[in-house]
Structures are given as structure tokens and as C-alpha cells.
Amino acid sequence: MSTAQPHRKSARHAARGLSIVELMIGVTISLFILAGATMVLTSQMGDNRRLLLEAQMQQDLRTAADMISRDIRRAGYWGQAYRGVCPPPPTVCAVADPLNANPYNGLTTVGVAGSATQLNYARSTDEEGAFQIGTDDGVLDGGAGRPREQVGFRWNAENGTIDFQVGNWQTLTDASVLRVTQFTMNYAYDDIAIPCGTGPCLAPFPPQPAANLQALGPTGCRLFLRSRNVGFTIVAQAVHDSAVKRSLSDNVRLRNAIPLEKCAP
């Protein structure tokens, strides 16, 4: 009898299990581990979402900038642009006869000088399609049914978009993805003197060294080509996360230079 009792106490002691204190400590440690894992997962999901927004914004901005650059580059296009280089008679030189000048040369900006928020210009669409080269009617279309020759871009600050004018204004950027907070354009030009070619050229007065001779226009004044440039900057932020911001800038050199004469005062 005396030897059996200690054996039963030892068995009960071995099967006792965890105490409430030990259980609480284990639960607390598990909660800390779970909280850390949740924070890491949340951070990774937020970073992934932000990267997707940045990629989508960058793609949309590049697409808009490419469309703007391509169309602005066409400003002043004219199917009879050969008149600007003063071809031999009987073709009339546009520099000598304003009535035969390029009707699509007009380009205007709206806003503060150097940072305009709207650009308007013209380009010919007469030869789009099956028309032959040189059949441009030389008339700026603006009436009903043919409004495509008067185009432009502007910043719609109220809607946070860039608008494109083809007859009427329509949205170019997606307002559900990004909000444009800045869209500015800068128009500049440079008048480049045209040197004499290999053939004879008129000598200016007073006489100049041969290396300094310039081509003269039909009225005897110096001939220049006006090279035009339009630079623009777009700044936008994501609609679903205002912390995601991107900007893009580009400079476009117009293909259609303007010939003009400059007479000495």
C-alpha cells in the first residue's frame, strides 16, 4: 500500500498539460507573428497596386504625348507647299503673292506667354484618301461637314483632362484613370537665312562678301525660312491615389516652315 500512492501522484503530475499563463503567452506570440505577416502582405499589396497605377499612368501619358506630337507636327501642312520655295514661272511664288500663300500657316496660343494652356492651328486634309498630290483647294475648311482642318489642344482644368479639337472639342485623356493638373505649351520660332545656291543670286546692297550672300526673294529682299517649335509639359496624378504623380515633356519641330522676305528698314 505504501509504494502505490507515490506512483499515482507522479502519473497525475505528468498529464497535467498547459497552464492558463502558458496558453496566453503562446496566443500573444502568435498574434505578434500574425500581425507582422499581415503588415508585410499589406505593404506588398499596396506597393504592387501603386506600381500598376504608375505603369498605367505612364502608358496613358506617353500615348497622349505621342498623339499630341504627331498632330502638332502636321501644323501648316499644305498640298501646294512647293509654292513656298519660289519655283520658276509660271508657277506663282507664295512669298511674292500673299493671295497664294499657305492658308494653313495660322498658329495661335491662349494663355500666359511661354506657358499657354491652349494651342490652335490648321492643317490641310484635302488630299487624305484617293486624291492626287497637288489637288489641295487652298481653302481653310471651317464650315459644317468639313471642320477637320481647324484643330487644337487645350487643358480642361475643370475636368482634369486634355481635350483635342476636331470640329468640336473631345476628351483625349481618360478622366477615370488620371487627372491632369498641368498642361502648358510654349510656341517659339527662329528665322533662318537662306544662303545662295549654286546658281546666280541677286547681290544685296551694300555689297557683301561672297560667303555672306543670301538668297533674295522676288521683291529683292532677303529670303528666310521660319522654323517653328512647340514644347509642352503634362503633369498628372492618379485618380485612385493622389500620391502617384507623373510628368512628361516633349518638344516638337513643325515640318512645315514658312518662307518670308525681310526688307532692311
Secondary structure as UniProt FT lines:
FT   TURN            2..3
FT   HELIX           4..14
FT   HELIX           20..72
FT   TURN            73..76
FT   TURN            79..80
FT   HELIX           81..85
FT   TURN            89..90
FT   TURN            94..96
FT   HELIX           98..100
FT   TURN            103..104
FT   STRAND          107..112
FT   TURN            113..114
FT   STRAND          115..122
FT   TURN            126..127
FT   TURN            133..134
FT   TURN            144..145
FT   TURN            148..149
FT   STRAND          150..156
FT   TURN            157..160
FT   STRAND          161..166
FT   STRAND          169..171
FT   TURN            175..177
FT   STRAND          178..193
FT   HELIX           210..212
FT   TURN            218..219
FT   STRAND          222..238
FT   TURN            242..243
FT   STRAND          245..253
FT   STRAND          258..262
//
